[in-house]
């Protein structure tokens, strides 16, 4: 049994490799819910949906958002009638989100995801990190912004001065899953807005201290591969490098995987984390994803 902590871009890439290397029914994926919110009347849990679409081979893996080859008839019509929406939601994706919204009202988010994953033929367990919605505020040079306003409306352009999110309770099953796993993999996800919300849940850090934990750095050189992770790290005074990422996980991490381009940082990362593997972590094709997944699985004692 392996538990994976995931956001919605870097780790799903690794999941595409992992599901070829291990039996998907041996995977439990704990997914960030920090950014969940309602848009156009439907509940959008972007990272959860990305993980579900990834595990069912439906993902649009150019955008790491939505369903591949989706149509946008409803989105375009909404714009025509003056109901333009911040998120570009595809028609098939919207159907998933409408179903999730309805299931959630009846059963809560975790059960809704369990039902949807089963309907999609996914044998892995996908657990949202919490049943509760988080509040997140990004403090920028143009004022306080909601996460999606910062990310989409302002295209992550404002300078980030600080970032705050509320504390929520862990979903049922998360701590047990970590405790019962042979290893926990922290994929190369945004350490501030995807992984740190999961780590902030009561009991998670303590459970990780007793587990064998492997993390892949989402920072290569002095920047993130994609997205605003480096901006958030800078705002919180964390060195933007694999060394900075290592420092965030130093109380529980057993093995850190860093990129070939960061060979020069190996000694510094090693001063923080016991074991370090240097390899290609840029997952721009399936072979690279499978290779990285194999290296990680082979490293589990
Ligand atoms: P989000 O929810 O869309 O922000 O996605 P995640 O938090 O899962 O992932 C964002 C992080 O993934 C960014 O910090 C990227 O640097 C990292 N990332 C994306 N692709 C890759 C890759 O191929 N290799 C590595 N090492 N990191 C990646």
Boltz pocket constraint, residues with backbone or C-beta under 6 A from the ligand:
constraints:
  - pocket:
      binder: B
      contacts: [[A, 6], [A, 7], [A, 8], [A, 9], [A, 10], [A, 11], [A, 12], [A, 13], [A, 47], [A, 64], [A, 188], [A, 189], [A, 190], [A, 191], [A, 193], [A, 194], [A, 195], [A, 216], [A, 217], [A, 218], [A, 219], [A, 220], [A, 223], [A, 224], [A, 225], [A, 226], [A, 227], [A, 229], [A, 230], [A, 281], [A, 282], [A, 283], [A, 284]]
      max_distance: 6.0
